Amino acid sequence: MTNIQTSIVEPHTPELAICARWRANAFSVLKASFEQELRSLELFTSDQSHGVALLAKADGEPIGTCLLVESENEPNHDVSPWLAGLFVVPEHRRKGAGVVLVRAVEYQARQRGFSRLYLYTTDAVGFYARLGWSVLDRTNWRGLDTALMVRDL
């Protein structure tokens, strides 16, 4: 397995633009352009007291990102905080980067005093279940059959 490291994404850095490009391309359901994602991430990363953007690198190359956020976009459930926006570049999938990012977000949540973490997923229930997450509810989110999952930290 490749050595995968995570770090907190800082505002006004090249890594922020990389994450914004990934998010704009991967999460079309959000209907956000690269420029909108970049502005949103700049604002989000400027105050890390409630959430954090993480970047995974393998051998110094950016390969994935994930967020710890207080609120999910248009949630059907009034819970907090959320693991959101897990993305790994296709050529690095199934090599441990997703697991490393999930564990890093869980760590960040614990460091902020949270004892539970939530997420929405449409097609990765099995992945998260293998990491100790449980389905709490099923919902229709933006027209998609979506699982609300929870993990006690």
C-alpha positions in Angstrom: 0.0 0.0 0.0 1.2 3.5 -0.8 2.1 5.8 2.1 -1.0 8.1 2.3 -0.8 11.3 4.4 -3.6 13.7 5.2 -3.3 17.4 5.9 -5.7 20.3 6.6 -6.3 22.4 3.5 -5.4 26.0 4.2 -7.0 29.0 2.4 -5.3 30.6 -0.5 -3.2 27.5 -1.4 -2.9 25.6 -4.7 -4.4 22.5 -2.9 -7.7 24.4 -2.4 -8.1 24.8 -6.1 -7.4 21.1 -6.7 -10.1 20.2 -4.2 -12.6 22.7 -5.7 -12.0 21.2 -9.2 -12.6 17.7 -7.9 -15.8 18.7 -6.1 -17.2 20.6 -9.1 -16.6 17.6 -11.3 -17.5 14.8 -9.0 -20.5 16.2 -7.2 -22.7 17.4 -10.1 -25.8 17.0 -7.9 -24.6 20.2 -6.1 -24.7 22.1 -9.4 -21.7 24.2 -8.4 -19.1 25.5 -10.8 -15.4 25.4 -10.1 -15.4 29.1 -9.2 -18.3 28.6 -6.8 -16.6 25.6 -5.2 -13.4 27.6 -4.9 -15.1 30.6 -3.2 -17.0 28.2 -0.9 -13.9 26.4 0.1 -11.9 29.6 0.6 -14.6 30.8 3.0 -14.9 27.3 4.7 -11.2 26.9 5.3 -10.7 30.4 6.7 -12.4 29.4 9.9 -11.5 25.8 11.0 -13.1 26.1 14.5 -16.2 24.1 13.3 -15.1 22.1 10.3 -12.1 21.2 8.2 -11.2 20.3 4.7 -8.7 17.5 4.4 -6.4 16.5 1.6 -4.8 13.1 1.1 -1.5 12.8 -0.7 0.4 9.7 -1.8 4.1 10.3 -2.4 3.4 14.1 -2.4 0.7 13.9 -5.0 -2.8 15.0 -4.1 -5.2 12.0 -4.4 -8.3 12.8 -2.5 -10.3 15.1 -0.2 -13.0 15.0 2.5 -14.8 17.5 4.7 -16.0 17.7 8.3 -18.9 20.1 8.2 -21.5 21.3 10.7 -24.3 21.1 8.3 -24.9 19.1 5.1 -26.3 20.9 2.0 -30.1 20.8 2.3 -30.3 18.0 4.8 -33.4 15.9 5.4 -32.1 15.3 8.9 -31.4 17.9 11.6 -28.1 16.4 13.0 -24.5 17.5 13.2 -21.6 17.2 12.4 -21.2 15.6 8.9 -18.6 13.8 7.0 -19.1 15.2 3.5 -17.5 15.2 0.0 -15.3 12.2 0.2 -13.5 12.0 -3.2 -10.5 9.9 -4.3 -9.1 10.2 -7.8 -10.0 7.1 -9.8 -6.5 5.7 -10.2 -6.1 5.7 -6.4 -9.4 4.1 -5.5 -9.5 0.8 -3.6 -5.9 1.4 -2.3 -6.7 2.8 1.1 -7.1 6.5 0.5 -10.8 6.6 1.3 -10.2 4.7 4.6 -7.4 7.1 5.5 -9.6 10.2 4.8 -12.6 8.8 6.7 -10.5 8.0 9.7 -8.9 11.5 9.6 -12.3 13.2 9.5 -13.4 11.0 12.5 -10.3 12.1 14.3 -11.0 15.7 13.6 -14.5 15.3 14.9 -13.3 13.8 18.1 -10.7 16.6 18.5 -13.6 19.0 18.4 -15.5 17.2 21.1 -18.1 15.4 19.0 -19.2 11.9 19.9 -21.2 11.1 16.7 -20.7 11.8 13.0 -23.2 11.5 10.2 -23.1 11.2 6.4 -25.3 10.7 3.4 -24.4 8.2 0.7 -26.2 6.9 -2.4 -23.9 4.1 -3.3 -21.2 3.5 -0.7 -23.1 1.9 2.2 -21.0 -1.2 2.1 -17.7 0.8 2.2 -18.8 2.8 5.2 -20.4 -0.2 7.0 -17.0 -2.0 6.8 -15.6 1.1 8.6 -18.1 0.8 11.5 -20.8 3.1 10.2 -24.5 2.1 10.5 -27.6 3.0 8.4 -29.8 5.1 10.5 -32.5 6.0 7.9 -33.2 6.1 4.2 -34.4 9.2 2.5 -34.9 10.9 -0.8 -32.3 13.6 -1.1 -32.3 15.7 -4.3 -34.2 12.9 -6.0 -31.7 10.2 -5.0 -32.3 7.2 -2.8 -29.9 8.0 0.0 -28.8 6.4 3.2 -28.2 8.5 6.4 -25.4 6.8 8.2 -24.0 7.3 11.7 -20.8 6.4 13.5 -20.3 6.7 17.2 -16.8 8.1 17.9 
